[in-house]
Amino acid sequence: MKLLMIYTDKFSYKTNIKNLESVEKYEENKHIENTLVGFIQVEKKDEDNISKIETKMIKNLKWAAKKNETNNIILHSFAHLSMSKAEEGITKDLFDRAEKRLKKSDYEISQTPFGYFLDLDIQAPGESLARIFKEF
């Protein structure tokens, strides 16, 4: 798994192009302030250890959110961090399970629309822990 975490003062997105046939067509336009965005690439090698990967991802997201003094986390599938991609169903299930677990820990969680290219507007401060990359 590749996990790029960016703390943002403001994060906005709008659905643009649907790129997976298996997802429903819809439009969404959302704006969130004071949030940690997890740009997440689940890789093929992760499929056999998905529960271990899930736990590591959640621990890293919680740690980075705490360091940036936010309770808001966005899960964003970002299939551009690696050439290797897990099956789309595995990635979506991982996101759904992680969302439930993080909500139980009193985090405000949302997911960007899965299976869409998005128009993004990101305002991120230039602080040392505002951008963190992890690979596991």
C-alpha positions in Angstrom: 0.0 0.0 0.0 1.0 3.5 -0.7 -0.5 6.2 1.5 0.1 9.9 0.9 -1.5 12.0 3.7 -2.0 15.7 3.2 -3.4 18.0 5.8 -5.6 20.6 4.2 -7.1 23.9 5.4 -9.6 23.4 2.5 -10.3 20.5 0.3 -13.0 20.6 -2.4 -13.9 18.1 -5.1 -16.4 17.7 -7.9 -17.1 14.6 -9.8 -15.9 14.9 -13.4 -15.4 11.6 -15.3 -16.8 8.2 -14.3 -13.9 5.7 -14.9 -15.4 2.4 -13.5 -18.4 0.7 -15.1 -19.3 -0.9 -11.8 -20.2 2.3 -10.0 -23.4 4.3 -10.3 -23.4 7.6 -12.2 -24.0 10.6 -10.1 -22.7 14.1 -9.4 -21.2 15.4 -6.2 -19.6 18.6 -5.2 -18.2 18.9 -1.7 -16.1 21.2 0.4 -14.4 20.3 3.7 -12.2 22.4 5.9 -9.5 21.4 8.4 -9.1 17.8 7.2 -6.5 15.1 6.6 -6.8 13.6 3.1 -5.5 10.1 2.6 -4.5 9.5 -1.0 -4.5 5.7 -1.0 -3.2 3.1 -3.4 -4.0 -0.5 -2.5 -1.7 -2.7 -4.4 -2.1 -6.3 -5.7 0.4 -7.6 -3.1 -1.9 -6.2 -0.4 -4.8 -8.5 -1.3 -3.5 -11.5 0.8 -2.9 -9.4 3.9 -5.8 -6.9 3.6 -6.7 -6.8 7.3 -3.1 -6.1 8.3 -2.9 -3.4 5.7 -6.2 -1.9 7.0 -4.9 -1.7 10.5 -1.6 0.0 9.5 -3.5 2.4 7.3 -5.9 3.4 10.1 -3.1 3.8 12.6 -1.2 6.1 10.3 -4.3 8.1 9.5 -5.1 8.6 13.2 -1.5 9.5 14.0 -1.3 12.1 11.2 -4.8 13.6 12.1 -3.7 14.0 15.7 -0.4 15.6 14.7 -2.4 18.1 12.5 -5.0 18.7 15.3 -8.0 17.5 13.2 -10.7 15.0 13.7 -11.7 15.0 10.0 -10.3 12.4 7.6 -11.1 11.8 3.9 -10.4 8.5 2.2 -9.5 9.1 -1.4 -8.6 6.3 -3.8 -5.6 7.5 -5.7 -4.5 4.8 -8.2 -1.5 6.9 -9.4 1.0 6.1 -6.6 2.0 2.6 -8.0 1.7 0.6 -11.2 0.2 -2.2 -9.1 -3.5 -2.1 -8.4 -5.7 -4.3 -6.2 -9.0 -5.4 -7.4 -11.5 -2.5 -7.2 -13.9 -4.5 -4.9 -11.1 -5.1 -2.4 -10.1 -1.5 -2.3 -13.7 -0.3 -1.9 -14.4 -2.8 0.8 -11.2 -1.7 2.6 -12.4 1.9 2.5 -15.8 1.0 3.9 -14.4 -1.0 6.8 -11.8 1.7 7.6 -14.6 4.3 7.6 -16.6 2.3 10.1 -13.7 1.7 12.4 -12.6 5.4 12.3 -16.2 6.5 13.1 -16.2 4.3 16.1 -13.1 6.2 17.3 -15.0 9.5 17.0 -13.5 10.7 13.7 -15.5 12.5 11.1 -14.9 10.4 8.0 -15.9 10.7 4.4 -14.9 9.1 1.1 -14.5 10.8 -2.2 -16.6 9.2 -4.9 -15.1 5.8 -5.8 -14.6 5.2 -9.5 -14.5 8.8 -10.6 -11.9 11.3 -11.7 -12.4 14.4 -9.7 -11.8 18.1 -10.1 -9.8 18.9 -6.9 -9.1 22.2 -5.1 -6.6 21.8 -2.3 -5.3 24.4 0.0 -2.5 22.9 2.2 -0.2 24.7 4.6 3.6 24.4 4.2 4.2 22.7 7.5 6.5 19.7 8.2 3.7 17.2 9.1 1.1 18.5 6.6 2.5 16.0 4.0 3.4 12.5 5.0 4.1 9.4 2.7 4.0 5.8 4.0 4.5 2.6 2.2 3.7 -0.8 3.7 
